[in-house]
Amino acid sequence: MRTNGSNMLDVLQEVRDGWRWRELWMTLGWRDVQTRHRRSRIGPFWNTLSLALFVTCIGSLYGGIMSHPTSDYIPHLVTGYMVWVFLNALVLEGKDAFVGNATAIREIPVPRTVYIYKLLWKNLIILGFNSLVYIAVVILYGVSAFPNVILILPALMLVFLNGIWVALLLGLINVRHRDLGQMIPNAMRLAFFVTPILWYPDSVTGIRTIFVDFNPFYYFIELLRAPLLGHAPTTLVWAVAIGITAIGWGVTVPIYAHWRRRIAFWL
């Protein structure tokens, strides 16, 4: 597969041009949130209630099983699960970024990255509603998040950069090979249980540490969870997250540059 530098620059230009259409994708993203809860009296706050119910039930059960005090386990759980819901949505909706907008892609002349920015914005809004549970937990258990909570901003920027290349790559592959749409959800369900969300990363020993050390989701969850709990992510967490970002873009740009003109045909 040959891809010249001009085609790869076109990909980066498409990413840039999509950002310039932010008034459109911000409107579409908010409308998607509203549409999801159409005719509901409390609307997007159902996301907040769902998270609160999950944390209450699972927190009381698993906290006791693992013999951790509630004041320690509940903040760990709510931040980890809140971030997981966000990352999981970026992957699952990212693979459908083009398939789910097939009609619009064929008929409306806007950069395809508009649909990626739309899903990023939509899930950031949902993360905002879920953060209400986090705020309640911070107040209830006296979690001191300052001043490290400010690190959530660069962490989110890094997650967004990964969200873009993941959607470009998975979205492209899913357009051509629809079986991916069945494989990814199953893989993500498995990933949830082998990622330290319900359990602590330092609770595993021996060969089981591979589920932490070689789990990319762990590093991105920790990148966001640590500041929310008042800690600074370790240098290793930052380094691995940045490394994954660089590798992801390095792999995605030439692949997408080579095949992107066939997306409308495959759709």
Secondary structure, DSSP 8 states (H G I E B T S, - for coil): ----HHHHHHHHHHHHHHHHTHHHHHHHHHHHHHHHTTT-SSTTHHHHHHHHHHHHHHHHHHHHHTT--HHHHHHHHHHHHHHHHHHHHHHHHHTTTTGGGHHHHHH--S-THHHHHHHHHHHHHHHHHHHHHHHHHHHHHT---TTGGGGHHHHHHHHHHHHHHHHHHHHHHHHH-TTHHHHHHHHHHHHHHTSTTSS-GGG--GGGGHHHHT-HHHHHHHHHHHHHTT----HHHHHHHHHHHHHHHHHHHHHHHHHGGGHHHH-
